[in-house]
Amino acid sequence: MANCKDEIKRITKDLVDKYVKGLCDKIKKMNTEPDFVRNDYVRGKKADHHIMYKLNCDGNLWLEGDDGRKYEFLVEFDKKDFAYGIYFGCKCILNENADVITQVEDCRKEWDGVRPYMIDALNHTFEDFDFSKRDIPTNNVNDSTYWPFWFRLGENEDVNEVAAVAVRIIMNTYKWFFESKKPPYIKAKKRGRKKNISINTRYTHKAYENVLKEMDDKMYWGHAKVYFENFLELLTEKGIIEPFRIYEKCWVVNGWENREFVKLIQKFCSLIRKERGGVKVSWNLFSPIILTADQEIFGGMNRQLVDDAQMKVSTLKEIESIIDEFKERVKGIPT
């Protein structure tokens, strides 16, 4: 009987060791993320059984609030409490010389303010996720550190494609919230998670690179993405779109109605089609990287043709002027 118990313990230990090693290998893929740093320290003391990858925040591994509290944005795995798996979010380093309860309450108030914007930004970015059902609030304060919330990485989710991207959005949202106190609101979109899917994202560096690749692949033309990037630069210079800092790679329409902006895009697509002998350029090239003026996803706009009769004469003239300026801008690029 004793030998049987020993064998069960050995098998159990082997299974646990294999599971922990698998998660250690998985989180170490974060070594490929240039803006994350492996740093297993809390208040200058090395954590015995934690693996931590912290996001670089303008040269520091934290974002400091007005009262000196410091937020770290990280991906973490606890080899001792391995049942939690890999998790990510933000951890607040509290001031040791101030009241802990008061600081925790301040963290919770900030989380209440940040959460609606952050959740919606995450849901906009990850097409098939619903992060409103995934955040786990905590009341755990340990060594004057406090996690307002955390997310668990799914067993089949990639640490780079999900955790790293999400942590950047979390940091961007907190940073913007602290700087502006009132970020523009993004309306929530309820959705369910599909099963057995690849990770589809919008408003990320990967989504932008995919757009550029699609531009070249569809048009069999090595200069297509140069046209596209020049067009975005022109719209940004004119204030028609502006970068939306919560996201990795996103612009938001600035003051134009949806149909006005769609008409502008249609004119651009028509120009490219004419330049390239009838090759059709899809609106889908814009929808993964641009939000409406209300910070909404451009949904069915790609199927709506806006007739000139629906537009103000002054708007049509402005659009034609922008297209003419764009043609001059790219005159030297081979067609």
N, C-alpha and C positions, 0 to 999 in steps of 0.2 A: 504493500500500500504506500509506503514511504517513497519507494522508487517511482511509483505512478504519479504521485504529487510533484516530485522533483521534475519529472518529464513534462508535466503540464506547465510548471513554472518556466522551464526552459523554452518550451514552444511559445508560450505567451511572450516571454522576453524577446525571443527572436522576431516575432510578429511586430511587437512594439518598436524594436530597434529598426526594422525594415521600414515601418511607417514613418518614424521620425526622420530617418535618413532621406526618405523620398521627399519630405517637406523641406528638409534642409537644402537638398539639391535644387528644389523648385524655387525657393526664395533667393538662392544665390544667383539665379538668372538675372537678378536686379543689378548684378555687377556690370551688365551691358548698358545700363541707363546712365548717361554721362552726368545728369544733374542730381543723381542720388549718391549718397556717401554711406558706406558701411561704417556704422558707429554704434557700438554696443554699450555705450556709457550713459549713465543717469547721474547728473550732478557731479561729473568727473569720476565716478566710480564705475568700474566695469561690471556689467550684469553677468552673472555666472552662467545663466542658461537661456539668454535671449539673443536672437539675431535681429538687428535693426538696420534698416536702410532709410536714412533721413534725407528729405528733399532740401536742396540748396535754396535758400531764400535770400537772394541779393547778396551773396557772399557769406551768409551765416546759415547755421542749421536750425534756425528758429525765426519766428516772426514775433517781434516784441510789441506788446500793447502799451497803452498810455501809462499804466500803473506799474510797469516793469515785469508783469507776467509774460512768460515766453511760450509760444506755441510751437511745438515740433510737429511736422507732417511726415508720416512715416509708414513703412510696411514692416511688420514685425512677426516673429514666430518665437514662442516660448517652448523650448525643448522639454521643460518639466511639465507644464500644463499643456501637453500637446493636443489634447482633445479640442481646443479652440481652433486648431489649424492655423493657417496664415491669416492675419487680419491687418486692417489698415484704417487710417483715419488721422486724428490729431490728438496730441497729448500736451497738456498745459503744465509747464514747470512753474509752480507757485512761489511767491516770495516767502522765504523762510522767516522773515521778521514781521510778517503781517498775519492777520487773523485768517485761518484756513477756511472757516465756514463762510466768511464774507467773500473770499476769493472764489470759492466754488460756486457760490450764488452768482457772482459776476460772470463766471464761465458759462453757467446755464442760461443767463440772460442773453449773452452773446450768441450762444448756440440757437436759442429761440429766434433771434434775429437773422442769423445766417441760414438756418436750415431750409426755409422755403426756396430761396434762390439757389442754394447748392444742390438740393434734390432735383430741382427742375433742370438745372444745367447738366447734371449727370444723366437724367432721363433724355434730354435732348441729344446728348453725345452718344449714348449707348442705345441703339435703336430698339433693342428687344429686352431691355431690362426695366424693372420698376424699383428704383432705389428707395422709394418711400416706404417699402415693406422690408428693407434690409438693414437700416441703421439701428444699432443697439445702444440705447442710452445707458449710462452707468452712474453709480453713486460711490464708486470706489476711489478713495484717496490713499495713496501709498507713497511714503517718502516725499511728501509735499509735491506729488505729481497727480494729475487728474485727467482722465479721458472723458470728455463730455459725451462721446459716442464712439462707436467703431463699426466697421463692416467686416464680415467674414468673407474671405475669398472662397468661391465655390470650388468643389473638388475638381471639376473639369474646366475651370477658368484659368487662363494664362496670366501669370503674375505681371508680365510686362504689358499686355494688351488691356488688362482690366485694372489691377491695383495701381500701377505706375501712372496711368492716364487719370484715374480717379483722384489720386492724391494731388496731382497738379491742379485739378479743378477745385478741390477742397481748399488748397492753399490760396489759389487765385481769388476764390470767393471771400475767404477771411480777410485777405489783404485789401480787397476792394471795399469790403464792409467797414474795415477800420479807417480807410482813407476817406470814404465818401459818407459814411454813416447811413446812407440810404441808397443802395444799388438799385438800378432799374429792375422792376419786378418782371418775372417770367411766369406766365400762366402755366399751371400744372396740367400735365397730360396723363390720364390714367391709362395704364396698359398692363398686360400680363406678360410673364416671361415665357417665351417659346422654349420647347425642349430640343436638345440635340442640334444646336445651331452654332455657326461660327460667330465670332465677335464682330458685329457690324457697328462701326462708329461714324459719327459726323463731327465736324468742327474740331478735328484733331490734325496733327502733322501728317499722320498716316492717310487720313481722308483727303487732305490737300494734295499729297503726292500721288494718290490714286487718281484724282481729278486731272492732274497734269499728264499722267501716263495715259489716261483715257483720251485726252485731247490729242496726243501724238499718235496713239494706236489707231484711233478712228480715222484720222486724217492722213496717215502715212506721210507725215510732214514734220521734219525735225525742228521747225521753227514755230509750231503751233502753240506750245506752252509760253513762248516769248510773247506772242500776241496776247495770250490770256493774262499773263502777269502784268503786261503793260496796261491792259484795260483796267485791271483792278487798281493799279497804282494811280491811274488817271482819276478814277472814281473816288479814290481815297483823298487825293490832292484837292479835288473839288468839294469834298465834304459830303458827297452823295452816300458814301458808306464810310464807316469807321471801325477800327478794330474793337472787338468785344473781349476785354481782358480776362473775363472769367474762364473762357475757353482757351484751348491750346492754339487753334488756328480758326478764327471766325471773324466775320465782319457783320455789322448790323446796318440796315438801311437807315439813313438819317433824314427823316422828315418827308420822304416821298411816299405817296400812296402805293399800295401793292400794284395796281394796274399801271401806274406810271413807270414804276421800276421794271415791271415785266415788259412793257413796251420798249424800254431802253435795251433790255437784254435781247428782245426779238430783233431789234435793229442791228445789234452787234452780231447776232447769229446769222442774219441775212447778209451782212457784209462778209463774214467769213465764208459763207456758202458761195457768194459771188466770186470771191477771191480764189476759192479752191475748186471752181468748176462744178458747183452743185452739191458738194459734200454738206450734209446736214449736221448742224451743231445742236446738241440737245440742251434743254434747260437744266437737265439733271447735272450738268457740269457745275452749276451754281448752287443748287439746293443743299449739297452737303457742307457748304462753307459760308453761306449767307443766311441771316435771319431777317424777318420783316422788321419794320420800324417798331412794332409792338413786341419784339423779341420772340416771335412765333416762328415755327417751321413753315417754310413755303411748301404747302401741301399739294393741292391739285392745280397750282398755278401753271405748272408746266404744260397742262393740256388746254389752257385758255388762251385763245388768240385775242389780242386787244385791237379792235378796229380804230383807225384814225378818227372816225366820227365820235368815238367815246372820249376823246382827249381834247383838252383845251389847246387852242392854237399856240399859245405862248409855251406850253409844255412841249408840244411837237417841235417847235423851233429850237428850244433848249436841247432836246434830244438830238436833233440833226446837227446842232453846233458841237455837241460832245462827240458824235461820231466823226464829224469832219476833223476835229482836233486829234482824235485818235488816229485817223488815217495819216495825218501829217506826222504824228509821233512815230509810227512804225513804217514810214515810207522806205527806209533803207533796209528793212528786213526782207530777205528773199521770199517770194511766193511760190 
